[in-house]
C-alpha cells in the first residue's frame, strides 16, 4: 500500500500525476539508464512512488544519440521482458525526445507518444532559429508538439514572450518535476513558478536519467513537498495518456 498520508496529512506519493510521460529509462541507448538492470530498478522505484505507467522518451539527436525507431523498439523490448520476468505490474510505452536542429527530419519514421504527440527539445543555450516553423511543420504532419522543459532554456529566463507564442501556436508545454524543487538552479525554478502561475503547463514528467535525479525526486515526493508545490495543478497526463 502507498503511504498516501502521514500524520500531518501530507500526500507522500505521486499517484495524483500517475503517468510519467518523459523519461530516459530505456537501457543503453542515450544518456539515461546504462543497462537493463538499472532500468528495472528505475521502474520499481517509479512504481513505488505511485506511477503506474511510463512513456520512455530517449533522445533522438544525430550528433550524440542517433536513435531511430529500431533502436528504441529493441531497447523497449528488452525492458518489457525484464518487467514481465520480474512480475512487475507496470505499463511501459516508448516514444522519443527530438532535438530540433538542422538534422531534425519529419520524413523519418516518427517515434511519437501514442501516435499523436511529438516531444521536442532545443539546446539549453541557444534557441533553434526555426523553432516556430518547426512547430508548424509538426502540426502539418498531424502531430501535436510538446515542448520539453521550457523552464530550462536560459534564453527565456528574462523574456517570456516566446513561451507564450508557443502556446498560441498550439504547442503543449511539459514541466520537469525537478525544476520546481530547485534542482536545476534558482532561475529555472523562477521560470517554472511563473509558467505555473500563468497556467501554461499542460504536462509534467520526471525526465529521469540517473540515480541523482531519482533520489531528489523520491525525497520531494515522499516528504510531501512535491504535492504541496504542484499536486493540485491541473496537469493532463492522465487525461491525455491514460
C-alpha positions as CSV (number, residue, x, y, z in Angstrom):
1,X,0.0,0.0,0.0
2,X,1.2,3.5,-0.8
3,X,1.7,5.9,2.1
4,X,-0.8,8.4,0.9
5,X,-1.0,10.4,4.2
6,X,1.4,10.9,7.0
7,X,0.4,12.0,10.5
8,X,0.3,15.6,9.1
9,X,-1.9,14.5,6.2
10,X,0.8,15.1,3.7
11,X,0.4,13.3,0.4
12,X,3.6,11.4,0.1
13,X,3.1,9.6,-3.2
14,X,2.6,10.7,-6.8
15,X,-0.5,8.8,-7.9
16,X,-2.1,12.2,-8.4
17,X,0.1,12.5,-11.6
18,X,0.1,8.8,-12.2
19,X,1.8,8.7,-15.7
20,X,5.3,9.8,-16.4
21,X,5.4,10.9,-20.0
22,X,9.1,11.9,-20.2
23,X,11.9,9.7,-19.0
24,X,15.2,8.1,-20.1
25,X,14.8,4.7,-18.6
26,X,15.3,2.5,-21.7
27,X,18.6,0.7,-21.4
28,X,21.8,1.7,-23.1
29,X,20.7,4.0,-25.9
30,X,21.2,7.5,-24.6
31,X,22.5,9.4,-21.5
32,X,19.9,7.7,-19.3
33,X,19.9,4.2,-18.0
34,X,23.1,2.3,-19.0
35,X,21.7,-1.2,-18.8
36,X,18.6,-3.4,-18.2
37,X,19.4,-3.9,-14.5
38,X,19.4,-0.1,-13.9
39,X,16.2,0.3,-16.0
40,X,14.4,-2.3,-14.0
41,X,15.5,-0.6,-10.8
42,X,14.1,2.7,-12.1
43,X,10.8,1.0,-13.0
44,X,10.5,-0.4,-9.4
45,X,11.3,3.0,-7.9
46,X,8.8,4.8,-10.1
47,X,6.1,2.3,-9.2
48,X,6.9,2.6,-5.5
49,X,6.5,6.4,-5.8
50,X,3.0,5.9,-7.3
51,X,3.5,5.9,-11.0
52,X,1.6,3.1,-12.8
53,X,2.6,4.0,-16.4
54,X,5.7,5.5,-18.1
55,X,6.4,6.6,-21.6
56,X,10.1,6.4,-22.1
57,X,11.5,9.1,-24.4
58,X,15.1,8.6,-25.3
59,X,16.9,11.3,-27.2
60,X,17.0,11.4,-31.0
61,X,19.9,13.7,-31.6
62,X,22.1,12.8,-34.5
63,X,25.3,14.4,-33.1
64,X,25.2,12.5,-29.8
65,X,22.3,10.0,-29.7
66,X,21.4,8.9,-33.3
67,X,18.5,6.8,-32.3
68,X,15.6,5.7,-34.5
69,X,12.5,3.5,-34.3
70,X,14.5,0.3,-34.4
71,X,17.0,1.1,-31.6
72,X,14.2,2.4,-29.4
73,X,11.9,-0.5,-30.0
74,X,14.7,-3.0,-29.3
75,X,15.6,-1.4,-26.0
76,X,11.9,-1.2,-25.0
77,X,11.5,-5.0,-25.8
78,X,14.5,-5.7,-23.5
79,X,13.0,-3.8,-20.7
80,X,9.5,-5.2,-21.3
81,X,10.9,-8.7,-20.9
82,X,12.7,-7.8,-17.7
83,X,9.5,-6.3,-16.3
84,X,7.5,-9.4,-17.2
85,X,10.1,-11.8,-15.8
86,X,10.2,-9.7,-12.5
87,X,6.4,-9.9,-12.2
88,X,6.0,-6.1,-12.1
89,X,2.6,-4.7,-13.0
90,X,3.7,-1.5,-14.8
91,X,2.7,-0.2,-18.2
92,X,5.6,0.8,-20.4
93,X,5.4,2.7,-23.7
94,X,8.1,4.3,-25.8
95,X,8.5,7.4,-28.0
96,X,11.4,9.8,-28.3
97,X,12.6,13.3,-27.4
98,X,13.6,15.0,-30.6
99,X,16.3,17.7,-30.8
100,X,15.1,20.5,-33.1
101,X,18.3,21.2,-35.1
102,X,19.5,21.0,-38.7
103,X,19.2,17.2,-38.6
104,X,15.6,17.1,-37.4
105,X,13.7,15.0,-40.0
106,X,10.0,14.7,-40.1
107,X,10.2,12.4,-43.1
108,X,11.8,9.6,-41.0
109,X,9.8,7.1,-39.0
110,X,8.3,9.1,-36.2
111,X,8.6,7.9,-32.6
112,X,5.6,9.7,-31.2
113,X,3.7,9.5,-28.0
114,X,0.6,7.3,-28.7
115,X,0.9,8.1,-32.5
116,X,-0.3,11.7,-31.9
117,X,2.1,13.8,-29.8
118,X,5.7,14.7,-30.6
119,X,8.1,15.6,-27.7
120,X,10.7,18.2,-28.8
121,X,13.6,20.0,-27.2
122,X,16.3,22.6,-28.0
123,X,19.8,23.3,-26.9
124,X,19.7,24.9,-23.4
125,X,22.0,27.7,-24.5
126,X,20.7,28.7,-27.9
127,X,17.1,28.8,-29.3
128,X,16.7,26.8,-32.5
129,X,16.5,29.6,-35.2
130,X,13.5,27.9,-36.9
131,X,11.6,26.6,-33.9
132,X,8.3,28.3,-34.7
133,X,8.4,27.0,-38.2
134,X,9.3,23.5,-37.0
135,X,6.3,23.6,-34.6
136,X,4.1,24.5,-37.5
137,X,5.6,21.6,-39.6
138,X,5.0,19.1,-36.8
139,X,1.3,20.2,-36.8
140,X,1.1,19.9,-40.6
141,X,2.3,16.3,-40.3
142,X,-0.7,15.6,-38.0
143,X,1.2,15.6,-34.7
144,X,0.7,17.8,-31.6
145,X,4.0,19.2,-30.5
146,X,5.1,19.1,-26.8
147,X,8.0,21.4,-25.8
148,X,10.0,19.6,-23.1
149,X,11.0,21.6,-20.0
150,X,10.7,25.2,-21.4
151,X,11.8,26.5,-17.9
152,X,15.3,25.1,-18.6
153,X,16.1,27.2,-21.6
154,X,18.3,30.1,-20.4
155,X,17.2,32.4,-23.3
156,X,13.7,32.5,-21.8
157,X,14.7,33.4,-18.3
158,X,14.1,37.1,-18.9
159,X,11.9,37.0,-22.0
160,X,8.7,35.0,-21.6
161,X,7.0,36.2,-24.7
162,X,8.3,33.3,-26.9
163,X,6.9,30.8,-24.5
164,X,3.5,32.4,-24.7
165,X,3.9,32.3,-28.5
166,X,4.4,28.5,-28.4
167,X,1.1,28.2,-26.6
168,X,-0.6,30.4,-29.1
169,X,0.7,28.2,-31.9
170,X,-0.8,25.1,-30.3
171,X,2.3,23.7,-28.6
172,X,1.9,21.9,-25.3
173,X,4.4,22.6,-22.5
174,X,5.9,20.0,-20.2
175,X,7.3,20.7,-16.8
176,X,10.3,18.8,-15.4
177,X,9.2,17.8,-11.9
178,X,12.7,18.5,-10.5
179,X,12.6,22.1,-11.8
180,X,10.1,23.1,-9.2
181,X,12.4,21.7,-6.4
182,X,15.3,24.0,-7.4
183,X,17.4,21.1,-8.6
184,X,18.4,22.9,-11.8
185,X,19.0,26.2,-10.2
186,X,17.2,29.3,-9.0
187,X,16.4,30.8,-12.4
188,X,14.9,27.6,-13.7
189,X,12.7,27.4,-10.7
190,X,11.7,31.0,-11.1
191,X,10.6,30.5,-14.7
192,X,8.8,27.3,-13.7
193,X,7.0,29.1,-10.9
194,X,5.9,31.8,-13.4
195,X,4.7,29.3,-16.0
196,X,2.7,27.5,-13.3
197,X,1.2,30.8,-12.1
198,X,0.2,31.6,-15.6
199,X,-1.3,28.1,-16.0
200,X,0.8,27.5,-19.1
201,X,1.9,23.9,-18.4
202,X,-0.1,21.0,-19.8
203,X,2.0,18.1,-18.7
204,X,4.7,17.0,-16.3
205,X,7.4,14.4,-16.4
206,X,10.4,13.2,-14.4
207,X,13.0,13.5,-17.2
208,X,14.7,10.7,-15.2
209,X,18.2,10.0,-16.3
210,X,20.2,8.7,-13.3
211,X,20.2,8.0,-9.6
212,X,20.7,11.6,-8.5
213,X,17.5,12.5,-10.3
214,X,15.7,9.6,-8.7
215,X,17.0,10.4,-5.2
216,X,15.9,14.1,-5.5
217,X,12.6,13.1,-6.9
218,X,12.0,10.5,-4.2
219,X,12.8,12.9,-1.4
220,X,10.5,15.5,-2.9
221,X,7.6,13.1,-3.3
222,X,8.0,11.1,0.0
223,X,8.4,14.3,2.1
224,X,5.1,15.6,0.7
225,X,6.9,18.7,-0.7
226,X,6.1,18.0,-4.3
227,X,2.4,17.6,-3.7
228,X,2.4,20.9,-1.7
229,X,4.1,22.7,-4.6
230,X,2.2,21.3,-7.6
231,X,-0.1,18.5,-6.5
232,X,-3.3,20.5,-7.3
233,X,-2.2,21.9,-10.6
234,X,-4.4,20.6,-13.5
235,X,-1.8,18.5,-15.3
236,X,-3.3,16.5,-18.2
237,X,-1.1,13.4,-18.0
238,X,-4.0,11.1,-17.2
239,X,-6.4,12.8,-19.5
240,X,-4.1,12.6,-22.5
241,X,-2.2,9.4,-21.9
242,X,-4.4,7.4,-19.6
